[in-house]
Amino acid sequence: MYMPRIHATTKDWRTWLQLIALGALAWGISRSVPYVGPGSLDYIAPRAQSLGILFSITVGFLMYKTLNRRVALDEHIALELNKIRRIHHLAQYLMEAHGHLASWFGQIREGIVEYLRSFEERSFSNYEEGGPLFRSITYPIYSLPSLGKDYNAELYDALLLTTNQATEARERIRLSKNDRIGRFSWFVVIIISLVFSGLIIAATPYESLLRDVGAMVIFCLFLVLQLIHEHDRPNQIRDRGLSAKYLDDLQTIETSLPQKES
């Protein structure tokens, strides 16, 4: 089964344009902020150090939050797909044990196939739109006792548990997907980085080589912010990779479907 590479930041042309813009911004700061002179360095140094510590703490927190969010999202997707496969297997076992549940199993099977196949045309960024299709899987399961037909209670309890776990995984996916860094947090960290960059250049003598070194230091600061942004923002290539996981799961489900008699 093919598993796509979803770490595709470098394939997005916007990333390279943003890096060029950040490089130009760093160079502009290095050439526009005046040198304060040696007499003011004793005043600037401790304040620049304190601001650097604040910048490191803030950036570290945002990076931790963003990476945890991505890891959690991947784990919740894997859990949902695992539980969907288990729903199919348990429902199939019930049908095989009780032939009169063939129509009931057919509804579940059709719901699973339609839900997974919907990711063929729908981007993962529109994940919430799959709610009605997912409910077409769970509704027949929850309605089995009302059909008035015999069934294995132990298998049905396992099926109910698995269905609840899949439903919970969907909710966790929705929360993880939307738990992005807020605008105010970005505003704060950008202001801190700009002030910190200004202090660095203000303490740098106005010589071409030294200013170029200062520009590279500032660019590295901005590069860290860009890294966080790339991990935090929606990415079309990554979205397609996540959607492909559902299509791979569909392939697994379809190969395990009972073959219809000709």
Residue, then its C-alpha position, 0 to 999 in steps of 0.5 A: m500500500y502506497m503511503p505518500r510523503i506529507h512533509a512537503t513544505t519545500k514543494d510549496w512555492r509560497t515558502w520560497l517567496q516568504l524566505i526571500a521576503l524575510g531575507a530582504l527584511a533582515w537586510g533592510i533592518s541591518r541597513s536602516v537601524p543606526y549604530v548607537g555607539p560604544g557608550s550605549l552598549d552597556y545599556i543595550a546589552p542587558r536589555a537585549q539579553s533579557l529580550g533574547i531570553l523572552f524570545s527563546i521562551t516564546v518561540g519554544f512554546l509555540m514550536y512545542k504547541t505546533l509540533n504536538r498538534r501535528v503529532a496528535l493529528d497524525e495519531h488521531i487519524a491513524l486511530e480513526l482509520n484503525k477503528i473504521r477497519r475494525i467496525h467493518h470487520l466486526a459488522q462482517y462477523l455479525m453478518e456471517a454469524h447471522g445471515h439475516l443481517a446481510s442488508w444491515f451490513g450492506q448499509i454499513r459497508e456502503g457508508i464506510v466506502e462512501y465516507l472514505r471515497s469522499f476524500e478523493e475529491r474533498s481536501f482534508s482542510n474540509y474534514e468537517e464536511g464528512g460528518p453526515l457521511f460518517r453518521s451513515i456508518t454509525y446510524p445502522i450500528y446504533s439502530l440494530p437493537s430496534l430492528g428486532k433481529d437476533y444478534n451476538a451480544e458480545l460482538y455487538d458490544a465490541l462493535l459499539l465500543t469501536t464505533n464510539q472510539a471512532t467517533e471520539a477520534r473524529e472529534r479529536i481530529r477536528l479539535s487538533k486540526n483547528d487548534r492553530i496559533g492565534r493572531f494575537s500570539w503571532f502579533v506578540v512574537i513578531i513584535i518581540s523579534l523585530v525589537f530584538s533584531g533592532l537591538i542587535i543591529a543598534a549594537t553593531p558598528y556600521e561596517s558592511l561586513l559586520r552589518d551583513v553578519g547582523a543581517m544573517v543573525i536576524f534572518c535566522l531569527f525570522l527563519v525560526l518563525q517561518l518554520i513554526h508558521e509552515h508547521d502551523r498553517p494549512n498546506q495543500i500538499r500536506d492536506r492531499g497527503l492526509s486525504a490519501k491516507y483515507l483512500d489507502d484505507l479504502q483500498t484495504i477495506e475494498t480488498s476485504l469486502p465479500q465478493k458478489e456472486s456473478 
